[in-house]
Amino acid sequence: MLKSLLVLCGIASAWGAGEFSVVHHPGSIIFRGHEAIKETALPEVFTAALGFSTEHFSNWRGFYIDNPFNIPEAVVTIAVDGVRDAGQTKGHHYPLITNVDEGQVFKSLAKRIVERFPDEGPTLVRVDLANGLEDVKKYYVFDGIDNKESPEEVKHKQLKLDIEEDRAFLRDMALLTNVAKRIGEGVAKEDSVPDVFWFRVASLHPLSDLHGANSSETKEARQLLENVISLLTDAFVKRYDNRVFVSVMTSDASHTRQRRNLMATEESEEKESNKSKYNLASTYTKEYPAIFNIILWFSVVMFFALLAICYATANMDPGRDSIIYRMTSTRMKKDN
């Protein structure tokens, strides 16, 4: 009973361990309340903010369009993996039900933009900072960015460069700072074609696990992340003349899903042990009764149909019922 309750708690937490924060948006769109939103509904929010018609109905009431003639021209999202929140003090915050991967949200949004602007060449960028410069150099808008700004140049006090988790986080912050500088140089611009800039930060997760969620190191890391997000926001707002939608997504689903999988594994092992102990029958899928009934009654019908055919053939009168006998008999009389 206790294990079942733990499994249910794990599943519930896996479906509600995140936050959606709106850091900046034009005055043409309005965010209200603090109603939870599903991650599958975020593509609808982004596309509606860009002035597109939505593909699926959503009854989320936290978003309104006040002026359809001054919509954002770019969507900028920082997806922070492995933590419930990024410590954002600015913006409007909503509980996020993390029922899909953040990469699927980007793909869905990018697909809709490409379908509407197939020939204009919108800028669709998704950078996983865990891959470093490898991801950044795939996009022409970031030409010229290199690793000249090392983690040592990021101002910090509590974090230590000789610890791999701390160094990886500082390296990500240095790279994001370079990206902000590159955007500020004017590589992105208004062209009436919507753009998407998506950055995934996964290094805060292992740092928080190592030092603890309430440690001075984690608090400093959150503050550094907030500073870099503010730097990115300012660069995009300036470049797109305030017509930009900046948001932060966080998800702790990697923790909760891991706990849920461990519980599921223990439960399955217990079931297998009980089978061998008590000689229990094998379990079947929910389709088994339907398939069983189809095969059973089809076999019964075929058996009786074949039986009826055999009985009718065995009791057939050759002189009356069989056209073969009658035709043969007629030909024989003609031959005579």
C-alpha positions, 0 to 999 in steps of 0.5 A, a space after each residue: 500500500 505504501 509503495 502504491 502511494 509513493 508511486 502515485 506521488 511520484 507520478 503527480 510530481 512528475 506532471 507539475 514540477 516546473 515554472 513558466 516565467 514571462 520575462 518581457 513582452 510588448 504591451 500588445 499582449 497581456 499576462 494575468 493571474 497565476 493559473 497553471 499551464 501545460 507544456 503542451 499548450 505553450 506552442 499555442 501561446 507562442 503562436 498566438 503571441 506571434 499573431 497566428 491562428 492556434 491549432 488546438 483549443 486551450 482554456 488557459 486564461 492567463 494570456 490575452 491579446 490587446 493590440 493585434 497590430 503590435 505583436 512580437 516579431 521574435 520569441 526568445 526562450 531559456 529552458 532550464 532543465 533539472 530545477 523547479 525554478 530559476 530564481 527569477 524575481 522579474 516577470 510573470 510566473 505560472 506553474 508549469 505542468 511538464 508533460 512533454 520535453 521542451 525540445 518538442 515545444 520548439 519543434 512544434 513552434 518552428 514547424 508552424 513558422 516554416 509552414 507560414 513562411 516557407 520562402 522567407 527564411 525565418 531564423 530558427 535557433 535552438 542551442 543546447 549549451 551542453 554541446 558548447 560551441 558545436 551548437 552555436 556555430 551551426 547558425 550563421 547569426 552567431 558567426 564570430 563567436 568563439 571561446 575567447 571568453 572563458 569561465 574564468 572571466 565570469 565574475 563569481 565568489 562561491 563557485 570554484 573552477 576546479 569543480 567540474 559542475 561549477 566550471 561547466 555552469 560558468 562556461 555556459 554563462 560565458 557562452 550566453 554572454 557572448 551570444 548576448 553581445 553578438 545579438 547586440 551587434 545587430 546580427 538579428 533584425 526586424 524583417 516582418 518574419 518571426 524568429 525563434 531563439 531557444 537556449 537550453 541550460 542543463 548545467 544548473 541541475 548537477 551544480 544544485 545536486 552537488 552543493 544543495 538547493 539552498 547552498 551559497 553556491 547554488 544561490 550564486 549560480 541562480 543569480 548569475 543565470 538571472 543576470 545573463 537572462 537580463 543581459 540577453 533580454 536587453 540585447 533582444 529588446 534593443 535589436 527588435 525594437 521591443 517587439 520580442 517575447 522573452 520567457 524562461 521555462 524550468 522543469 524538474 521532471 528529470 528528478 521525478 521521472 527517475 524516482 517514478 521509474 525506480 518505483 515502477 522497477 521495484 513494483 515489477 520485480 515484486 510482481 515477478 517474484 510473486 509469480 514464481 512464488 505462488 505459480 501465478 498465471 501470466 498477465 495479458 494486455 487489455 486487447 486480449 479478451 477482444 482478440 480471444 472472442 474474435 478467434 473463438 466465435 469465428 472458429 465456431 461459425 466456420 465449424 458449423 458452416 463447414 458441417 452444414 456444407 458437408 451434410 448437404 453434399 452427402 444428402 444430395 439427390 444426383 437426379 434432382 439436385 445436381 446440374 452435373 448429373 442432369 447435364 451428363 444424363 441429357 448428353 448420354 440420351 442424345 448420343 444414343 
